[in-house]
Amino acid sequence: MAHVERVGRTLVRKGAIVDVYEDEMQLPNGKLEKWDFIHHRMGAAAVVPVLPDGKILLVRQYRPALERFAWELPAGCRDDVEEPTIVAAKRELLEETGYNCEDDDLTQLLSLKTTVAFTDEMVDVYLAMNVKKVAEQHLDPAEEITLKAWDLKELLEEIYAGRIQDGKTVAGVLAYFGKTKIEESRE
C-alpha cells in the first residue's frame, strides 16, 4: 500500500474552537502537496430527543456557513476535553430545549467524525427517550433557537428531499430509524 506522510504542519489561524493548519504532505510518488487541516479542540455531543408520543424534537438556528436557518439536533461542544460527551449531551439538551430525560433513558447511539477529509471533529450522538419539558431554554446571548416536534416519517422525508442537511442530524435520525427497525424485527 502506498504511503502518505505529513512532513510539516503550520498553524494558519488559532480560533476559539478550531485551529486551522496547512500541512505539507509527501505523496507516494515523492511529490509534496499542501493540504488544509482543521483541528477541533473540544469534540461535541448531539442528542436525538424523543418525546413520549414518539416525535423527535429539533432546534432551528441560524448557521452562517449556510447563510440561513437550519433544523438540527440539539448539540454543542464539550466544556473541556476531559468532559464526558454524555455530560455535554445532557447540558445541551436542557439549555437549547428546556427538555430533559432520566439518566437511564440517555444512551449513546453512535460516534462520528464529521468530515474526515480535512477535520478531526468528533461528535457523539445520544438517544434521549421520553424527554419532558422541565425548564425554559437557557440560551447564549447570540443564540436564537426555536423548537419543533417532528414525526420520524416527516424527518426522513425532509432528509431525503435535501431540506435537512446537517451531518450530525442526518446521521442521528437515520441511526435512530435503523435502531427502531432492528428492534421491531426482534419482536
C-alpha positions as CSV (number, residue, x, y, z in Angstrom):
1,M,0.0,0.0,0.0
2,A,1.2,3.5,-0.9
3,H,2.5,5.6,2.0
4,V,1.5,9.3,2.5
5,E,3.4,11.2,5.2
6,R,2.9,14.6,6.8
7,V,6.4,16.3,6.7
8,G,5.3,19.7,8.1
9,R,2.4,21.5,9.8
10,T,2.0,25.2,10.0
11,L,-0.7,26.9,12.2
12,V,-2.5,29.4,10.0
13,R,-5.2,30.6,12.4
14,K,-6.0,29.8,16.1
15,G,-9.7,30.1,16.7
16,A,-12.0,29.8,19.7
17,I,-13.0,26.2,18.9
18,V,-10.9,25.2,15.9
19,D,-7.3,25.7,14.7
20,V,-6.6,25.9,11.0
21,Y,-3.3,24.4,9.7
22,E,-1.6,24.0,6.4
23,D,0.0,20.5,6.2
24,E,2.8,19.6,3.9
25,M,2.3,16.1,2.7
26,Q,4.7,13.8,0.9
27,L,2.8,11.6,-1.6
28,P,3.9,8.1,-2.6
29,N,5.4,9.4,-5.8
30,G,7.6,11.7,-3.8
31,K,5.8,15.0,-4.6
32,L,4.9,17.5,-1.9
33,E,1.4,18.8,-1.6
34,K,-0.2,21.4,0.7
35,W,-3.4,20.1,2.5
36,D,-5.7,22.0,4.8
37,F,-6.4,20.5,8.2
38,I,-8.8,21.8,10.9
39,H,-8.3,20.6,14.5
40,H,-11.4,20.8,16.6
41,R,-10.1,21.1,20.2
42,M,-13.2,20.1,22.2
43,G,-15.3,17.5,20.5
44,A,-19.0,17.7,20.7
45,A,-22.2,15.9,21.6
46,A,-25.6,15.8,19.9
47,V,-29.0,14.4,21.1
48,V,-31.9,12.7,19.3
49,P,-34.6,13.8,21.8
50,V,-37.7,11.5,21.5
51,L,-40.9,12.8,23.2
52,P,-43.2,10.3,25.0
53,D,-45.5,10.4,21.9
54,G,-42.6,9.3,19.6
55,K,-42.0,12.7,18.0
56,I,-38.4,14.0,17.7
57,L,-37.6,17.5,18.9
58,L,-35.3,19.6,16.7
59,V,-33.9,23.1,17.1
60,R,-33.8,25.8,14.4
61,Q,-31.0,28.2,14.5
62,Y,-29.0,30.5,12.1
63,R,-25.9,28.9,10.6
64,P,-23.5,31.4,8.9
65,A,-21.9,28.7,6.8
66,L,-25.3,28.2,5.1
67,E,-26.4,31.8,5.4
68,R,-29.8,30.6,6.6
69,F,-31.6,28.9,9.5
70,A,-31.3,25.2,9.7
71,W,-33.2,22.4,11.6
72,E,-30.8,20.3,13.7
73,L,-30.5,18.0,16.7
74,P,-29.6,19.9,19.9
75,A,-25.9,19.8,20.1
76,G,-22.8,21.6,21.4
77,C,-19.1,21.4,22.3
78,R,-17.8,19.8,25.5
79,D,-16.8,22.5,28.0
80,D,-13.3,20.9,28.1
81,V,-11.5,18.0,26.5
82,E,-11.9,15.9,29.7
83,E,-15.7,16.3,29.9
84,P,-17.6,13.1,29.0
85,T,-19.7,13.7,26.0
86,I,-22.8,12.3,27.8
87,V,-22.5,15.3,30.2
88,A,-22.3,17.7,27.3
89,A,-25.3,16.0,25.7
90,K,-27.5,16.4,28.8
91,R,-26.4,20.0,29.2
92,E,-27.0,21.0,25.6
93,L,-30.4,19.3,25.5
94,L,-31.5,21.2,28.6
95,E,-30.0,24.5,27.5
96,E,-31.2,24.5,23.9
97,T,-34.7,23.0,24.5
98,G,-35.6,23.1,28.2
99,Y,-36.2,19.3,28.0
100,N,-34.5,16.5,29.9
101,C,-34.8,12.8,30.4
102,E,-33.9,10.3,33.1
103,D,-30.3,9.1,33.1
104,D,-31.5,5.5,32.1
105,D,-33.2,7.0,29.0
106,L,-30.0,8.5,27.6
107,T,-27.8,6.1,25.6
108,Q,-25.1,6.6,23.1
109,L,-26.4,6.0,19.6
110,L,-23.2,6.5,17.5
111,S,-19.9,8.3,17.3
112,L,-18.9,10.1,14.2
113,K,-16.1,12.1,12.6
114,T,-17.9,14.9,10.7
115,T,-15.7,15.4,7.7
116,V,-12.6,13.1,7.6
117,A,-11.1,14.8,4.5
118,F,-10.0,17.9,6.5
119,T,-11.0,17.9,10.1
120,D,-10.7,15.7,13.2
121,E,-14.0,17.0,14.6
122,M,-15.8,14.2,16.6
123,V,-19.4,14.2,17.6
124,D,-21.0,11.5,19.9
125,V,-24.7,11.3,19.2
126,Y,-27.0,10.2,22.0
127,L,-30.6,8.9,22.1
128,A,-32.8,10.5,24.7
129,M,-36.1,8.7,25.2
130,N,-39.2,10.1,26.9
131,V,-37.9,13.7,27.1
132,K,-40.0,16.1,29.1
133,K,-40.1,19.9,29.5
134,V,-38.5,20.7,32.8
135,A,-37.3,24.3,32.3
136,E,-37.1,27.3,30.0
137,Q,-34.4,27.4,27.4
138,H,-31.1,28.8,28.7
139,L,-29.6,30.3,25.5
140,D,-26.3,32.0,24.9
141,P,-26.7,35.7,24.2
142,A,-26.1,35.2,20.4
143,E,-28.5,32.2,20.1
144,E,-32.0,32.4,18.7
145,I,-33.4,28.9,18.8
146,T,-36.9,27.7,18.1
147,L,-38.2,24.2,18.6
148,K,-40.4,21.9,16.6
149,A,-41.5,18.3,17.3
150,W,-41.4,16.1,14.1
151,D,-42.8,12.7,13.2
152,L,-40.0,10.4,12.2
153,K,-41.5,9.8,8.8
154,E,-41.7,13.6,8.2
155,L,-38.0,13.9,9.2
156,L,-37.0,11.2,6.8
157,E,-38.8,13.0,4.0
158,E,-37.0,16.2,4.9
159,I,-33.7,14.5,4.8
160,Y,-34.3,12.7,1.5
161,A,-35.6,15.9,-0.1
162,G,-32.4,17.6,0.9
163,R,-34.0,20.2,3.2
164,I,-32.3,18.8,6.3
165,Q,-28.6,18.6,5.5
166,D,-26.7,18.9,8.8
167,G,-24.5,15.8,9.0
168,K,-25.0,15.0,12.7
169,T,-28.7,15.4,12.3
170,V,-28.9,13.2,9.3
171,A,-26.7,10.6,10.9
172,G,-28.6,10.7,14.2
173,V,-32.1,10.5,12.7
174,L,-31.1,7.7,10.3
175,A,-29.4,5.8,13.1
176,Y,-32.5,6.1,15.3
177,F,-34.6,4.9,12.4
178,G,-32.4,1.9,11.9
179,K,-32.4,1.1,15.6
180,T,-36.2,1.2,15.6
181,K,-36.4,-1.1,12.6
182,I,-33.9,-3.6,14.3
183,E,-36.0,-3.5,17.5
184,E,-39.2,-4.1,15.5
185,S,-37.8,-7.1,13.7
186,R,-36.9,-8.7,17.0
187,E,-40.5,-8.5,18.3
